[in-house]
Amino acid sequence: MTMSQPPSKDDLKKKLTAEQYRVTQEKGTEPAFTGAYYDAKDKGTYVCICCDKPLFSSKAKFDSGTGWPSFYETVDKNVVKTAEDLSMSIQRTEVKCRRCGSHLGHVFGDAPDQPTSVRFCINSAALDLKKDTRKQAK
């Protein structure tokens, strides 16, 4: 896989768990309060599980009480793309990785207590946390 070429479906089936594949390639949703990162407090950068594109910083992560990792902004406005999602008989906005097109979750405008008032509600199965291993000044 190169930076300009997204991974193939066959490569992803080999790389990902069945749950990661279901979520990212079949637009699945993991059950609330079950993902590895919904309550994670580690510092670092959350990257796309499929292509390693940096997506969210732990600095923008907050506890929304929903059971999924929630972020008020991406690391850069160009790392995700959105699409209308009417799959559950309600209008939602799907969030996808701009590099590889993998389904990440949804974005909502229901976080008035956050700096952007936005909540990116992302499946843990779509993410990998690259922990910040630098020593923190005390």
N, C-alpha and C positions, 0 to 999 in steps of 0.2 A: 504494500500500500504506500502510495506517495501522498504528499500533502494536497496535491491537486485532484487526486482520484480517490473517491470514497471507497470503503471496503465493500467487496461483493457480498451478496447474501450467503454464499457458501462459506466465505471467510468468517462472516459474523456467526454463522451456525457453529463453527468450530471454536471461535473465541468466547462466545457468550454462554451464560447459563440459559436454560429454557425460559426462565422468568425474564431475564434481561432481553432475550430475543422477543418474547411475547410483548413486552412493554414497548421496546424501541422500534420494532419492525411491524408489529400488528396493532399498534396504538392501544395497548393494554394499560391497565391501571393496577398498581399493587394495592392490596388492602391497607387501609389507614392504620397507622401506628405499628407497622410491621417492617418497614424498610430500614436499612442499616443507618441511614443518615437523618431520619426525621428529628431525632433529639441529639444529634452529634454536636459537640462543642469544640472539637479540634479545629485549630487554625490551619488554613491552607486554601487551595484552589480546587473547586469542583470542576472536573473535566467530563466531556462526553465519553461514556463507556465504549462507544463504537469507534471513535476516531481520535480521542485524546485532545480535542479542542478545548481550551480553557473557556468556561462558561460563567461561573459564579465564584465570588470570593466569600470566604467565611465571614468577612466583615459585613457583608450585606445580608447575612442569614438571620432570621428571627423566628421566634416561636409563635406560630399563628394559631396553635391549638387545633389544627386540622388533621394532624397525623402524617403529614408529608413535609419534606424539607421546603421551606419557604424563603424566598429572597426578594428584596425590594428593588434590585437592579442586577443587570448582567455586568461582566467585567468590561464589556465594550458593547455599544449599541448594535454592532454588526455581527455578533456571534450567533444570534438566533434569528429565526424568521417565524412569522405567525400565519395562521390560516383559520378561517371560520370553521367551527365544528358544531354541527347540528345533530350529532349521533345520539344524544340522550334526550331528544325532543325539547332541548333548551339550547339557546345560543351561547356558545362558549368560544374562547379563542385558544386554539392549540398552539403550543410552542414546540418548534423543531430546531435541531442543530442546523445552522446555516451551511456548515461544511459537508455533512454527510446526509442530512435530511431525516435523521432519526427523531422519533417522537420522544419528547422529554416530559411533557405535562401540559399545563394550561396557565394562563395569566388572567388575573382578575383585578379590578380596580376597587378592591374592598379592604384596603389597609390604610385608613386615614391616619393612623398613628405612626406610620413609617415615612421616611423622607420623601419618597416618590408617590405615596398612596397606592402603590401597585404591589400585588402579591404574585410572584412567580411560584406556582404550586407544582413542584417537580418530583417525579418518581425517583426514589433512591436507586432503583434498578437501572436508571438511565445515566447514573453518575459514578464517578470514581473520585475519591478525595486524595489529592496530592498534598500530603501534610507539609506544613512549613516546619522544617527541621532546624532553622536558624535559632541560636540561643537568644532568648528574649532578655533585654536589659531589665535589671531589677531596680 
